């Protein structure tokens, strides 16, 4: 019997012995630990300008449409004869060279919405543009895989729609210590200790008590497990870095959680974009560099897939304020050591064929990517989660 | 009425009642108390924030000055937040309890959002005005509101190129419910609403050249219908009365529908679509006071916050923190998640919101700390987004315990419990509370409000 199996059977035994019947469905360790696969989802919130992130430096239209905003070739990190990475993306260009980065260009969906809120909801829920769903794709993954709340963690104080399911919601916590302490108030412990299972099944009160017990035992498990690991990697001193450091601690300590979500905001660059985007992309890139180093050191990188998206790209034509307005399709980054098609999955967008707003026409539906992740990485039938027939891409 | 029944009705038509007020009503009949509830809500007091400065600026602004317009929008959004705060305080202080509760109900029925303070404020007061009135007048008024005309794209609905968004949601969400109409009905209804628009200050305007005056066939009737006619035909469907009654039942009575009660209510409502009559019927009926309907509903975040405030009045030094609390709890008034509104019920509760609710009374009333990192707004700049991470702070809230004690003069812990907890108690929790019964009233109050049972009303 190896260590994992031992923990698993030991914990099942204790669950059965000590917890009241109505919570005994709460098995802290479940089947999924066997595969050990994790996905970390990162949102560049506000709409990152993809065209200045991965730059077609031989394209005349690009320079014509962005007289003061276009990236000059000399500033870029050259990747191919035609494409360069933004100068801030140092770690990403290394990943590219190592075959650990897959850039999927021109990802979007039909009838794109240019509102941050609506576009974010669409990406979070995997809905059509005219469809309003109240649960997120990760939340529905929890439902479909019969997972627990703690199987999906958002490293923040509030829970985003992405992690809300029909039956089960994920957990939001940026600081497992604080989260745990919130369950340790003396009165609270007494209430948890004193509750009994009488008439707690169908009644709303039963639901409240169950949720309370879930919160309390998840907080304890997350706190006690994650504190067993302390990193040897130095992280930059930014908020986003702290979030990724926390995710690395969760993963490296052997937490069973399968999905993590964090976001970096500020990409809504309507004015004076150049410096802002440069700074934001280096916050993102430097944090990722430390994060990946941390995972590699503990040999957990091989089981981790990182997906970075933004709710939309920005308009091809720059505006008068040296910025860009809300656009449509954008890149998605997949990072990992088990990528099926590292490098560029598909060609860059065709700048000579834009929609009536002067925005990119999408080529790949974002739900194709979700479908691949669900089918091939998280081992679940994607149809149960996405609800629509996408065939997926050959990426993971 | 019994004390429990009095607490029950005031939990549902308002945000609870003090022991003193409840015991003063105890010798009165149900009919008297119900009449009192309606009489107290006769007046319509519009809710407004000061927009004079903004209006003056709008008047002087050049339409092509983009920078100025952007800063005006920013100022307007600030005012919408101000209206949000004013609304919460209104809920905690109003005399027109039922009218305000119904306004809250309708705000999550005729869901709408707008950044323009003039338009959203007017919209909010239209909800208040019609909250207990005639449902048909209500639907017509809502359809002509500038905020709604923008929110559901009626503005873009033109004869040459109809936009079906409003017509669809009018039937699916506002009147009939999903799948109670054909796609053809939507197309024809959309034509009838073409040309419906508004002017700059928010008055309704019919743009004649964009309106389709042609013949339409809708629910089997044919004529040169306009929007008003369409609404009239929709209300002829009994399904419309039933759909609204189901929603009222879920909100005011029980999450779980009881078909025979819905039938009774539908008969009453279909007659004249008078909302007050319907509510009177519900509040006077015996079944409203059945044990299975008492203490079973999960409070919305706003019901929870206002409920605490009604027991111990609180003043937020930083109003931003009150906005933040609404976001953490999952209900930010005037900022609905989408056109379907908040789902309510068990959807309010997840491990995070549950822990927050249980901790909130000590955070608010006993200087507990809370993690206060707000997710940035999209409009925020880099600095606001990326500073202030991982902080725990104390909220700047001043609880008015003097007021609490003067309201609860000579009241025992048991009596306080009778008005704060109406759901059946978990047995273990009851034993635990017994041990605390001789505690200080203030401590005991915080304790009661920190229980899962307090989340129910």
Interface residues (C-beta under 8 A of the other chain):
Chain A: X45 X46 X116 X117 X118 X121 X132 X134 X149 X156 X157 X158 X159 X161 X164 X169 X171 X172 X173 X174 X175 X178 X179 X182 X183 X185 X187 X188 X190 X191 X193 X194 X195 X196 X198 X199 X200 X203 X204 X205 X207 X208 X209 X211 X212 X214 X215 X218 X219 X238 X239 X240 X242 X263 X264 X265 X266 X268 X276 X279 X280 X283 X320
Chain B: X66 X255 X296 X297 X298 X327 X328 X337 X338 X339 X340 X343 X345 X346 X347 X349 X350 X351 X352 X354 X355 X358 X359 X362 X371 X372 X373 X374 X375 X376 X378 X379 X380 X381 X382 X385 X386 X387 X389 X390 X392 X423 X424 X426 X427 X428 X429 X431 X432 X447 X450 X451 X452 X453 X455 X456
